[in-house]
Amino acid sequence: MTVPIADQIRRAFDEWTNHWNSGDTTAYLDAYRDSPDTRYVSGKDILLKGKDAIVQHFVSRGGAAGRLSLIHFEVDPMSQTDALVFGQYKLRVGIGSDGDGDGGGGNESASMTHTGCFTVHVRRQVDGTWKILSDHSC
């Protein structure tokens, strides 16, 4: 039985989100295609091209931190190998070292929640995995 494209992509995003939440920046960044043409746009002033620049950006910010969740998620397949993903995320930072949001590892009052939207172009690779070609998050 063939898994629908939308389900495959959702599984990939869930895996990437789990990597973020475990603090594994390297595994999270593996989601991005290893190419000088991969793009990342964030906010009003971050425009990066190339996976190396994207990795450098995330590492310079301290890597994966906080608790990331996807609160809205839509997949728009463009072909058998390409899709656009639209969604909204919530990132809670400063929630204590245990990351579960109960304040057990730190001061709960110091936590902040950021929400934003994203449009991501993903492509299925020859090995069947999905990689990000372009990520516009704000």
N, C-alpha and C positions, 0 to 999 in steps of 0.2 A: 504494500500500500504506500502510495506517495504522500508525503507530508505536504500540505499546502504551503505555498511560498510565505504567506503572512505568518503562519505558525513557525516556520523555520527562522524567520527574521526575528520574531518575538523571542524565541529561545536564545538567539544570539545576543539580543539586547539584555535579556535576563542574565546571561552569563557575564557580559561586560559589566552590568550593574553590580553583580556579586563580587567581581574583581575589585571594583571601586570600593565597595563597602568593606572588603577585607583589607584595604590599604595596599593592594598589589598593583601599583602604578604600571609596572612593566606588562603585566597580563592585560590590564585595562587598555593600554596603548596598542596592544597587539590587534585591537579591533580596527585600527587604521591601516589602510593599504600602504605597503612599503614602496612609496613612489614619490618622486619630486613633484608630481602633479596633484597629490592629495592636498585638499584645502580644509582650513579651519577658520571660521569667523565667529567672533564673540563680542557682544556689546557693540559699542560705537567706534572702538578704536583698535581692535585686534583682528588682523587679517594676515594669516599665515599660509604659506605654500610649501609643501614638502613634509614628509613624515618627520625628518630630522628636526625641522623647526617646531613642529607640533610637540614632539617629545621634549625638546629643550624648554618650551613654554610651560608644559605641565610640571616638569622637574623643578624649574625655577620658582614655581608657585608652591612648592612643597609636596607635589604629587597628590595622589588620591587621598582625600580627607573628608570626614563627615559621613553622613548617611544619605545616600542617593536613592530616590524612588521615582518611578514613572507613574504619573497620575492621569495621563491621557496618552493614547498610543494608537495611531492609524498607519496602516501599510497600504500604499498605492503601487501595486506591481506595474511596471512599465513593460516588462518582458519576462522571460524565464530566468534572466540573469541580473536584471536591474530593478530597483524599486526605490521609491521615495517614502520616507518615514516622517510623519508629522506627529508631534507630541508636546507634552508639557512635563516638566520634571520638578521635583522638590529636592533641595539639598539642605540638610540640616547640619550645621557645623557647631563645634564647641559643645558637644553633647556628652563629654566625658570619655575617658579612654576605652571604656568597654563598648562604645558605639551603639548601645541598644536604646538610648534615649531615656533611660530611667534616672539618669543623673548619678548612677552608682560610681562612676569613675571621675566625676568632676562636678562643677557648679552648674546646675541646670539653668539658673538665671542667666548664665553667660552664653547660652546657645542662641543661634540666629538661624532663621530659615530663609533660604533664597528660593524663589520659584522663577521659572523661565520656560520658554518655548524652544523647540528645535525643529529644523528640517534637515534630514540626513539622506544622502544618496548612498545606497549600498549596492554592491555587486557580488554575485556569487563567483567564487574563484574556481579554478579547475579542480581543486581537491574537495569542492562542495561547501567550503566555509564561506561565510559572508564577511565582507570587509567594507569599511567606510571609505568612500572616495571624497565626499564633501560633507562637512558638518557646519551648520550655521546654528549656533546656540546663543540665545540672549536671555 
